[in-house]
């Protein structure tokens, strides 16, 4: 227990305790302190240094009222102060101290657990991004091998031919090089987190789907899967392009896993009121209706040991939390699973920021 006899001494001791990383959990403050600031004003100054300190004001009827205390400290600090009327017993003092110290300790533990949880969540998100990137990387690597073979073949043949044929060969080499550059840019777009999780820009949804299909082109061919664009309304949203690209890649990978070899994936983009609706349908067996609500839960997977159980849950987080949209899964009336995404043109946060 630290005892001080003036507001100045109290502030000095609080600063010293903070500097030593040994802050006070709570304190008792007489309302009337004589010359200078009173106990309420002292606590207001202490809260500028240490906002989480709990204060108990010791007051008599002739001192300032509870309403006056509330007015000085304002409602934001209403949970961090209490009062004790004179006269009081030692038991009352001890009980107030026990209660508020316990509350302070619980608050610190909660903050620590929240930090640990946030860090674990960040690692899960990073892990799932790596899983998606690795799946795409295998196809990109194969595509680059094919393009490199084209460039080498055209260069070898072109150098032995007349000038006109050599020009044609150079044109093909240039086209192949551009193609390689486009694939690399899109892969970097998916794998890079440099955009930042919450950075948003105007994003063309149809272009985003094309990028995802481009990245997955080799895998789609290997599985013998056909892609059909049912509808492609012009549509763009204010969103994080990297996150939304990961959503599209995740949905394509899920569709491939569901169908195995062969099948078809349908994409539909429809402009709706102040937003866009995206439908992605596969022609697999669908999902047991009893499990439809669970497949969006973290770590729940219908793929057994082959699935992480994170792809759809992270897709849900990107759509619903990061972009204030909506995701629904349902078995198509004919065959397969259909994922319906709805994204606002601008999430409410962006609308509020602009109006402010």
Secondary structure, 3 states (H helix, E strand, C coil): CCCCCCHHHHHHHHHHHHHCCCCCCEEEEECCCCCCCCHHHHHHHHHHHCCCCEEEEEECCCCCCHHHHHHHHCHHHHHHEEEEECCCCHHHHHHHHHHHHHHHHHHHHHHHHHHHHHHHHHHHHHHHHHHHHHHHHHHHHHHHHHHHHHHHHHHHHHCCCCHHHHHHHHHHHHHHHHHHHHHHHHHHHHHCCCCCCCCCEEEEHHHHHHHHHHHCHHHHHHHCCEEEEEEECCCEEEECHHHHHHHHHHHHHHHHHHHCCCCEEEEEEEEECCEEEEEEEECCCCCCHHHCCCCCCCCCCCCHHHCCCCHHHHHHHHHHHHCCCEEEEEECCCCCEEEEEEEECECHHHHHHHHC
